[in-house]
Amino acid sequence: MGFADSAVYLFLAEMGYITDIEAMAIDRKKAAAFFKSELYSRIKNAGEKVWREKKFMVALAQLDLNEELLSSFRNSDGMIKGIADLLFEEDGEIIIVDYKSDRGISEKHLCEKYKMQLMLYKAAIELTCKKKVKQTYLYSFELCKAVEIEIEQV
């Protein structure tokens, strides 16, 4: 790790975004891949229309979900609470990005594992932000790539 790399990660720790231990554990090549990605360029171009760690809490009854998805939550208290890692607006619509660091997992399994989560995020964000969600992405730091998750109407 070069001095410049160290300075950036230590600055992030100093600002409270990450701990000193997290700063030293970051795989610099994998982090750099994100900042070189097309997805990051789109986020950067969104300017002030970027929201990090967007919290939401909604009643299942408020969401327009299909029966299959609703049946997954039969034994719940009827509330969905979550935090979307990052949202940004592009052409008046929302893009959801959820960061993943799963190791030893293929792109296919990553999609299967998190598709339901993004379906719920999409429904909740459309309800709370009153804007259409255009796209949903997982950004895998392990795979060093953005994976678009196609979500049909939930």
C-alpha angles and dihedrals in degrees: 000000000000125000093256091053091048092049093053094050093043089049089054089051092047090052090053097247092118136005123255089251091051090049092056093045097053116115099230095201092054093046091048090053089061093052090050094049128109088236091059090049089055091048091049091049090054088073111186093358093087123108123191124203094001107194123210139174120186138162114251088231089063093057124085097229130159120246094255092057093042091052089061088067102043093120096044128102090253096255130110117204124180150141120232109212095219140355127184134179123234123174091347094306132100128246118198120210122188117187119222131189099180110149127215094016127126124230089250094053091044089056093047093047097051106027094097091050091054092045089057092044090052093051093045095046093048089052097045099037095038090223133109117258106230100184142002124208139185112207108207113202089190093055092034092226147097115246117200113218110208109218118191118202108305 
